[in-house]
Amino acid sequence: MSQIEDSNPYAAAAKRQSRIQNRQSVMMTIGDQEMLPDVPIQSFKLREYDNIPNYKNDLKVVVVGDGGCGKTSLLVSYCMNRFPTEYEPTIFENYRAYFEGPGDDITQVFFWDTAGQEEYSRLRPLSYQGADLMVICFSVNSKVTLSNVVHTWYPEIKNYCENVPIVLVGLKSDLYEQITDPATFVERGAAIEVAKEIGALAYAECSARTMHNVHNVFDIALSIAVAEKKTPVAEQGRVKVHVAAAEARCCIIM
């Protein structure tokens, strides 16, 4: 984790971006399988315990993105298995959950839900300290939210969280079935290009409302977080990912 930098975050992000230009990408489409043997995507099963269990891994996952893009709904859907019916802007919220992973290893995960509104831009970085993974979200029915990934969220988190891996997630994917004005929707190809541009280790889409692909998104995210946490700092951001059965469209960056 780097100290807060005094330099312009956009300039700092541009400087760091030059380090990842030689990365290659593999686009996963529905039904395709790509074998990249270094890090398999594991299944993480949510478990409830009466007492805090003995856990092997301890992760902090911070979720960022524009206000109203669906971040809170994503976390509530995943951690509580329900979809919130009323929208209440988040200031800061966190969820603690325990997951059973490969070999019955228990992983404790703190999910930090952040405020996307500009008025919280000075407070928001306080939640970044100690992050093991940054999940940047946008809404597939808003091109503005994808643009802000490049111009707001990526510069901000790279300024405060150098070497922390990034996963890009397109939310509200169920709305693709209800397109009335195609001009407002994000084309999947455009989202994948943004994932490459910001050096995301994965890109995937899901719907918190229907629960489609939500668990797959977090299986990918947590697998990357666990692998990166075990990786020496000098090698972080270059983890290879093996998707054994890809159910979602995702861009894996190596």
N, C-alpha and C positions, 0 to 999 in steps of 0.2 A: 504494500500500500504506500503510495507516495504522499508526501506532504502537500497541503494546499498550495498551488502555484499562484504567483502573482501575475504571471503572463496572461495574455489574452487566451481564453480557452479555445477559440477557433484556430488560432495560430499553433497552439500546443497540439491540438488534435491533428492538424495538417502535418505537423512534424512527425508525429508518431505513426500516422497513416503511411508514410514513406517506408516504414519498416515491414509492411505486409504486402507490398506490391507483388512479390514473387510467389504468393500463395496460389494454389490451384483450387478449383471448386468442382464439385460433383453435384448435379441436380438429380434429386430423387423424385420420380413420378410414381403415381399409384401403381402398385404391382411390381415395380422394379426392385431389384436387390443389388446392392453394391457391397462387396466384401473388402473392408479396410480393417485389417486384423488387429490393430493396436488396442483399441478400446471398444468393447462391445456395448451396445445400448442395452441396459439392464431394465428389468421390471421392478418398480418400487411400489410395494403394497402398503397403503395407509393402515396403520394399526392404532388401536386405542388401549391404553394401559391405566390401571388404577393408580399406579405409582410410576415415577420416572424410571424407565428401564436403563439398563447398562447399554450404552450405545457406542458403536465403533467410530462413526463419523459424525462430525458436527459442522453443519453448513449454514451460511447466511446467504439468502437469495433476495436481492432487491429488485423490485418491479417498478419500472418507470414508463412514462408515456403521457400523452396529452390528457387533460381532464376530460372525463366522459368517454374515453375510448374503450373502456371495459375492463380495466385492470382489476378493480375490486370484485367484479362479477366472476372473473377468471379464478381468483384465489378462493372466493367463497364456494364456487362450483366445485373446485378441486378438493379443498380441505374439508368442506362441510356437506358436500354432495347435494347442494341445493342452489337454485338460481334466485338472487335477490330481486324482488319485484318492484322495489322503490329505489330511486337513485338518490343517494346522499353523497355529496362531495367529500372525499377523504382528505384529511389533513395529514395524519400519519397513523398507520395501523400496522400491527404485526400479528402473525399467527405462528404458533409453534405446533409442529406435527412430527410424528415418528413414523418411519417407514422401514419395512422389512425388505431388504435387498438380497442380492445373491449370497448364498451360504448362510441365510438367516441372520446376516449382520443387520443390526439396527442403526439407522441413520436419523439423527435429530436435525430437523430443518426449521430455521426461523425464516419465514417469508415476511419481507417488509414491503408494505403497500404505501406508496408515496403520493403526495399531492402533485398533480400536473399543472396546476394553475401558476401563472407567472408570479403572483404575489408571494408565493412560497419559495421562490428560487434561492433565497439566501438561507432558508432553514433546511431545505431539502438535502443538501450535501451532508448534513449531520448524520443522516441515516446511511451514508455510504461507507463509513468506517468499518473495516473488517469484512467487507463483502467478499464472498467466494464466487458469486455469479451475478451478472446484471442481465435482467430480462427486459428488453426494450419492446414496448407494445405499440401498435397502431390499429386503427379500425379499417377494415377492408372497404368500407363504404365512404371513406373520407381520404382523398388524396392529400389534403393538408396535413393530416396526422402522419402520413408517411414522409412527407417533405420535412416535417419537424424532427423526425428521427435523425436526419442528416444534419440539419441546421441548428437543432437545440440539444437533443438528448445525447447524441454521440459525442459532440464536443464537451458537454458538461461532464459526462461520466469518465471520459478519457482524461479530462483535466484533474479529476479528483481520484480516479481509480485506475491508475496505470497498471497494466498486466492482469486486470480482472477480466475473465472471459465474458463474452457477450452472446446472447441468444436473441434473435429477432422473431417476434410472434405477431401474426396477423389475426386480430380478433373479429368476432361477429361473422364468421365465415358462412353461417346459415343465410345471411342476407344475399349471398350470391344467387340464391334461388328466387329472390324477390326483386331483381334489378328492374327498375323502371327508367332510370336515367344512367346509362352506361358511363357517361362522362364523369360521374362523381365517384365511380368505383376504381379501386386500385387493381391494375392488371398484375397477375401473379409474376409475370416476367419482370415487371418494374420492381416488385418487392424483392425478388431474388437479386437483382442488380444492386439494390441498396444494401442487402446483406453482405454482398461481396465488398462493396465500397467501404463499409464500416468495419470490415474484418470480423463479422459475426461467425461463430463456430457452427451455428445451425440456424435455419429458417423453417418455420412451420406455421400452419394455420389451424384454428380451432374455433368452436362455438361454445361459449359458456352456457348459453340458453339450452341447447340440445345436448350438451356434453360431448359432442362429436370431437374426437381427437384430443380432448383435454388431457387425458392420462398419458397419451403418447407424447405430447409436448413436454410434459414434466419428466417422463422417463428419459427423454433425450437430454433435457436440461440438467437433471440431477446426475446422470451418468457423466456428462461433461464436467460438472462441478467436482465430483468425486475424483475423476481422473486428473483434472488440473490441480487439485489441492495436493495430490501426491507427486506432482511434477516439480522439479527444481524451477525456481523463479526465472532463470535464464531461458528455460525451454517453454514457459507458459505461453499459450496462444497458438501452439503448433500441434496440439493433440490431434491424433487421427481418430476417426470414429467409424465403427463398424455398425451399419444398420442391418440387422438380420432379417427384419420383415417390415419394410417401410409402408405404413398406412397413410402417411401424409406426404404432401409435397414439401420437401425441405432441401435447403442448400447447405451442404456440409463443407466448411472451409478447413483446409489443412494447413 
